[in-house]
Amino acid sequence: MSNFLKDMVKTTGNEFASIVEDGIDGGDVTGFVDTGVYALNALLSGSLYGGMPANKIMALAGESATGKTFFALSIVKTFLEANPDGVCMYFDSEAAVTSDMFRTRGIDTRRVAVIGVATVEEFRNQAVKVVDNYLKMPVGERKPMIMILDSLGMLSSTKEMNDTAEGKDTRDMTRAQVTKATFRVLTLKLGKAGIPLIMTNHTYETMSMFPQKVMGGGTGLRYAASTVLFLSKRKEKIDNEVVGNVIHCKLDKGRFTKENTMVDVLLRYDTGLNKYYGLLPIAEKYGIFKKVSTRYEMPDGTKAFEKNINENPEKYYTDDVMKQLETAVAQEFKYGNEITESKDAD
């Protein structure tokens, strides 16, 4: 039967076709990209040590100044640190990043290329060329790669550019279609190549009886992305000085964990994303840490204030606590049958 099915698959001439027993080429998750934050990893994958799928598209969506670019840069830093021979292709439509922004965040600038793009078509053509060239390389010569598009919302279309040059002010009705077509092409290629793509995008509120936030640019990105994170923020202060932002991350779309779940992460101006921030509410909810008046009681009976835990997390998030948290986040974020399967595997 398998030989018969293989023959049928070959007749399609489809490079992405495969038999499920052998794995779905470009469809199966090949691994995860650590975001650098335990709570965010848990939100995206159901594991403290997971993260975003390594061969899928993730969208970071939010209003202006919610830290989307800084968020993306922090993930790039973590990716390059985890992959000493890895590289990043950073498509910039806003002229938003500078060499100093990479350097001050501890990113190896020798392994990052910034490509300016103005239209959806430019991004599509150049991104596809990069991925196609990557796929032509022998597997042993391929280096780990991550791609960033910052941002989709600022990309114009060729038609809009031409209309502007000619002085026309007619509304461009083609951009959403071009965007959707772009991701129809890219999604399968990225999956086959095992390249993760992070895109930033803006949001707006719908004009309806029950307003809700949606991403700009049409439905193309929402359909193509395996993960869509909506970001909002509040200022983080120390002694009345703003030192960063607490970013609320809501999973608007997720194929691997429960949608509409949320975690908070801390993005400091001086140190970037805080690895442990966001774990305390989960530890309290599942009884790993117990709230006693204004302090938290640890499994060993010691007590500490929230400030002390956040300032010295390694002291309180011991190996035993992390094991308990790993079980807790699976229950918090994974779908029920996945939790049962993981327990059976253990």
C-alpha positions as CSV (number, residue, x, y, z in Angstrom):
1,M,0.0,0.0,0.0
2,S,2.8,2.4,0.9
3,N,4.5,2.0,-2.5
4,F,1.2,2.6,-4.3
5,L,0.6,5.7,-2.3
6,K,4.2,6.9,-2.9
7,D,3.6,6.5,-6.7
8,M,0.4,8.5,-6.4
9,V,2.2,11.2,-4.5
10,K,4.9,11.4,-7.2
11,T,2.4,11.8,-10.0
12,T,1.3,15.1,-8.4
13,G,4.7,16.7,-9.0
14,N,4.2,18.6,-5.8
15,E,7.5,19.3,-3.9
16,F,5.5,19.8,-0.7
17,A,3.6,16.4,-0.9
18,S,4.5,13.7,1.6
19,I,3.1,10.6,3.4
20,V,2.0,11.4,6.9
21,E,3.9,8.5,8.4
22,D,7.1,10.1,7.1
23,G,6.2,13.5,8.4
24,I,4.4,16.4,6.7
25,D,7.1,18.4,4.9
26,G,6.8,22.0,5.9
27,G,3.7,21.3,8.1
28,D,5.1,19.5,11.1
29,V,6.8,21.7,13.8
30,T,10.5,21.0,13.6
31,G,11.3,22.7,16.9
32,F,10.8,25.9,18.8
33,V,12.5,29.2,19.0
34,D,13.1,30.3,22.6
35,T,11.7,33.8,23.0
36,G,14.0,34.5,26.0
37,V,11.0,34.6,28.4
38,Y,9.7,31.5,30.2
39,A,6.1,32.8,30.5
40,L,5.9,33.7,26.8
41,N,7.4,30.3,25.8
42,A,4.6,28.7,27.9
43,L,1.9,30.9,26.2
44,L,3.1,29.9,22.7
45,S,3.9,26.3,23.2
46,G,2.7,25.0,26.6
47,S,6.3,24.6,27.8
48,L,8.7,26.9,29.7
49,Y,11.4,25.6,27.3
50,G,9.5,25.9,24.0
51,G,8.6,29.1,22.3
52,M,7.4,30.0,18.8
53,P,7.4,27.2,16.2
54,A,10.7,27.1,14.4
55,N,9.2,26.9,10.9
56,K,6.1,29.0,11.2
57,I,4.9,32.7,11.0
58,M,4.3,34.7,14.2
59,A,2.7,38.1,14.1
60,L,3.3,40.7,16.8
61,A,0.3,43.2,16.6
62,G,-0.4,46.3,18.6
63,E,-0.9,50.0,18.6
64,S,2.0,52.4,18.0
65,A,4.7,52.4,20.7
66,T,3.7,49.1,22.3
67,G,7.3,47.8,21.9
68,K,6.8,45.6,18.8
69,T,10.3,46.3,17.4
70,F,12.1,46.0,20.7
71,F,10.2,42.7,21.3
72,A,11.3,41.4,17.9
73,L,14.9,42.5,18.6
74,S,14.9,40.7,21.9
75,I,13.9,37.4,20.2
76,V,16.6,37.9,17.6
77,K,19.2,38.3,20.3
78,T,18.0,35.0,22.0
79,F,18.0,33.2,18.7
80,L,21.5,34.2,17.8
81,E,22.8,33.4,21.2
82,A,21.2,29.9,21.0
83,N,22.6,29.4,17.5
84,P,26.3,30.6,17.3
85,D,26.3,30.1,13.6
86,G,22.8,31.5,13.0
87,V,21.9,34.6,11.0
88,C,19.0,37.0,10.8
89,M,17.4,38.6,7.7
90,Y,15.7,41.8,8.9
91,F,13.3,43.4,6.4
92,D,12.7,47.0,7.5
93,S,9.8,49.0,6.0
94,E,10.0,51.8,8.5
95,A,13.7,52.7,8.6
96,A,13.0,52.0,12.3
97,V,16.2,50.2,13.3
98,T,19.8,51.5,13.6
99,S,23.1,49.9,14.1
100,D,23.2,51.3,17.7
101,M,19.9,49.6,18.5
102,F,21.3,46.2,17.6
103,R,24.6,46.9,19.5
104,T,23.0,48.3,22.7
105,R,20.8,45.2,22.9
106,G,23.9,42.9,22.7
107,I,23.1,41.6,19.2
108,D,26.0,40.3,17.1
109,T,25.7,42.8,14.2
110,R,28.0,40.7,12.0
111,R,25.2,38.1,11.7
112,V,22.3,40.5,10.9
113,A,21.4,41.8,7.5
114,V,18.9,44.7,7.2
115,I,17.0,44.9,3.9
116,G,14.9,48.0,3.3
117,V,11.6,47.3,1.5
118,A,8.8,49.7,0.5
119,T,6.1,47.5,-1.0
120,V,4.5,44.2,-0.3
121,E,5.8,43.0,-3.7
122,E,9.4,43.9,-2.9
123,F,9.2,42.0,0.3
124,R,7.6,39.0,-1.3
125,N,10.1,38.8,-4.2
126,Q,13.2,39.3,-2.0
127,A,12.0,37.0,0.8
128,V,11.1,34.2,-1.7
129,K,14.6,34.5,-3.4
130,V,16.3,34.2,0.0
131,V,14.2,31.1,0.9
132,D,14.6,29.5,-2.5
133,N,18.4,30.0,-2.4
134,Y,18.4,28.5,1.1
135,L,16.5,25.4,-0.1
136,K,19.0,24.9,-2.9
137,M,21.9,24.6,-0.5
138,P,22.9,21.1,0.7
139,V,21.3,20.6,4.1
140,G,24.7,20.4,5.8
141,E,25.6,23.9,4.6
142,R,22.5,25.6,5.8
143,K,22.8,27.8,8.8
144,P,20.0,28.5,11.3
145,M,18.1,31.5,10.0
146,I,15.3,33.8,11.4
147,M,13.5,36.4,9.3
148,I,11.8,39.6,10.6
149,L,9.4,41.9,8.8
150,D,9.1,45.2,10.6
151,S,6.4,46.1,9.7
152,L,3.7,44.8,7.4
153,G,1.5,47.8,8.2
154,M,4.0,50.3,6.6
155,L,4.4,48.4,3.3
156,S,2.7,50.0,0.4
157,S,1.8,48.3,-2.9
158,T,3.2,48.9,-6.3
159,K,-0.1,50.3,-7.5
160,E,-0.2,52.7,-4.6
161,M,3.3,53.9,-5.2
162,N,2.5,54.5,-8.9
163,D,-0.7,56.3,-8.1
164,T,1.1,58.5,-5.7
165,A,3.8,59.3,-8.2
166,E,1.1,60.3,-10.7
167,G,-0.7,62.5,-8.3
168,K,-3.7,60.2,-8.0
169,D,-5.5,60.0,-4.6
170,T,-7.7,57.0,-5.4
171,R,-7.9,54.3,-2.7
172,D,-5.8,51.2,-3.4
173,M,-8.1,48.2,-3.3
174,T,-5.4,45.7,-4.3
175,R,-3.1,45.7,-1.3
176,A,-5.1,43.2,0.8
177,Q,-5.1,40.8,-2.2
178,V,-1.4,41.2,-2.8
179,T,-0.7,40.6,0.9
180,K,-2.8,37.4,1.0
181,A,-1.1,36.1,-2.2
182,T,2.3,36.9,-0.6
183,F,1.7,34.7,2.4
184,R,0.2,31.9,0.3
185,V,3.5,31.6,-1.4
186,L,5.8,32.2,1.6
187,T,4.1,30.0,4.2
188,L,4.8,26.6,2.6
189,K,8.3,27.7,1.6
190,L,9.2,28.8,5.1
191,G,7.8,25.6,6.5
192,K,9.8,23.5,4.2
193,A,13.0,25.5,4.8
194,G,12.5,25.5,8.6
195,I,12.8,29.3,8.8
196,P,10.7,31.2,11.4
197,L,9.3,34.6,10.4
198,I,8.2,37.2,12.9
199,M,6.2,40.1,11.6
200,T,5.0,43.3,13.3
201,N,1.8,44.9,12.4
202,H,-0.5,47.6,13.7
203,T,-4.0,47.1,15.1
204,Y,-7.2,49.2,15.0
205,E,-10.7,49.0,16.5
206,T,-13.6,47.9,14.3
207,M,-16.5,50.3,14.0
208,S,-19.3,48.1,15.2
209,M,-21.7,47.6,18.1
210,F,-19.1,45.6,19.9
211,P,-15.7,47.1,18.9
212,Q,-12.7,44.7,18.8
213,K,-9.1,45.1,17.9
214,V,-8.0,43.6,14.5
215,M,-4.8,43.7,12.5
216,G,-4.5,46.0,9.6
217,G,-3.8,44.8,6.0
218,G,-6.7,42.4,5.5
219,T,-7.1,38.8,6.5
220,G,-4.1,37.4,4.7
221,L,-1.7,37.6,7.6
222,R,-4.2,36.2,10.1
223,Y,-4.8,33.1,7.9
224,A,-1.1,32.6,7.3
225,A,0.3,33.1,10.8
226,S,0.3,30.1,13.1
227,T,0.5,32.5,16.0
228,V,-0.9,36.0,16.5
229,L,0.0,38.0,19.6
230,F,-1.8,41.2,20.5
231,L,0.4,43.5,22.5
232,S,-0.5,46.3,24.9
233,K,1.5,47.9,27.6
234,R,1.8,49.8,30.9
235,K,4.8,51.7,32.1
236,E,7.2,50.0,34.6
237,K,8.5,52.5,37.2
238,I,11.2,52.3,39.9
239,D,11.2,55.3,42.3
240,N,9.0,57.3,39.9
241,E,11.4,56.7,37.0
242,V,10.1,54.9,34.0
243,V,12.5,52.0,33.3
244,G,10.6,50.0,30.8
245,N,7.2,48.5,30.0
246,V,5.1,45.6,31.2
247,I,3.7,44.2,28.0
248,H,0.4,42.3,28.0
249,C,0.6,39.5,25.5
250,K,-2.7,38.0,24.4
251,L,-2.8,35.0,22.2
252,D,-5.3,36.1,19.6
253,K,-4.6,33.0,17.4
254,G,-2.7,29.9,18.3
255,R,-2.6,26.5,16.7
256,F,-0.7,24.8,19.6
257,T,-2.1,26.5,22.8
258,K,-5.4,27.9,24.0
259,E,-6.5,31.2,22.3
260,N,-7.3,34.3,24.3
261,T,-4.9,33.3,27.1
262,M,-2.5,36.0,28.3
263,V,0.8,36.6,30.1
264,D,2.6,39.7,31.1
265,V,6.3,40.2,30.3
266,L,8.7,42.9,31.3
267,L,10.7,44.7,28.7
268,R,13.4,46.9,30.4
269,Y,15.1,49.6,28.5
270,D,18.5,48.6,29.8
271,T,18.4,44.8,29.9
272,G,15.6,43.8,27.4
273,L,13.1,41.1,28.2
274,N,13.1,39.7,31.7
275,K,13.4,35.9,31.6
276,Y,11.4,35.1,34.7
277,Y,8.8,37.8,34.8
278,G,5.2,36.5,34.4
279,L,5.9,33.2,36.3
280,L,4.7,34.5,39.7
281,P,1.0,34.6,38.9
282,I,1.1,31.1,37.5
283,A,3.1,29.9,40.6
284,E,0.4,31.4,42.9
285,K,-2.5,30.1,40.9
286,Y,-1.3,26.5,41.0
287,G,-0.2,26.6,44.7
288,I,3.5,26.4,44.0
289,F,4.0,29.8,45.8
290,K,1.4,30.7,48.5
291,K,0.3,34.3,49.1
292,V,0.6,35.0,52.9
293,S,-0.5,38.6,53.6
294,T,2.0,40.7,51.6
295,R,4.5,38.0,51.0
296,Y,4.8,34.7,49.2
297,E,5.7,31.4,50.9
298,M,8.1,29.2,49.0
299,P,7.8,25.3,49.0
300,D,10.6,25.2,51.6
301,G,8.7,27.5,53.9
302,T,10.7,30.7,53.4
303,K,8.8,33.9,52.6
304,A,9.7,36.8,50.3
305,F,8.1,39.9,48.9
306,E,7.2,40.1,45.2
307,K,9.9,42.7,44.7
308,N,12.6,40.4,46.1
309,I,11.5,37.5,43.9
310,N,11.6,39.7,40.8
311,E,15.0,41.1,41.7
312,N,16.6,37.7,42.5
313,P,14.6,35.1,40.5
314,E,17.3,32.4,40.4
315,K,17.1,32.2,44.2
316,Y,13.4,31.4,44.2
317,Y,12.8,29.6,40.9
318,T,14.8,26.5,41.9
319,D,14.9,23.4,39.8
320,D,12.1,21.9,41.8
321,V,9.9,24.9,41.4
322,M,10.6,25.0,37.6
323,K,9.5,21.3,37.3
324,Q,6.3,22.2,39.1
325,L,5.8,25.2,36.9
326,E,6.4,23.1,33.7
327,T,3.4,20.9,34.8
328,A,1.4,23.9,35.7
329,V,1.9,25.7,32.3
330,A,0.9,22.6,30.4
331,Q,-2.4,22.6,32.3
332,E,-2.8,26.4,31.9
333,F,-2.1,26.7,28.2
334,K,-2.3,23.4,26.4
335,Y,-5.5,21.7,25.1
336,G,-6.8,18.9,27.3
337,N,-5.9,15.9,25.2
338,E,-2.3,17.2,24.7
339,I,-1.9,17.3,28.5
340,T,-3.1,13.7,28.7
341,E,-0.8,12.6,25.9
342,S,2.3,14.2,27.5
343,K,1.5,12.6,30.9
344,D,1.2,9.2,29.2
345,A,4.5,9.7,27.4
346,D,6.2,10.4,30.8
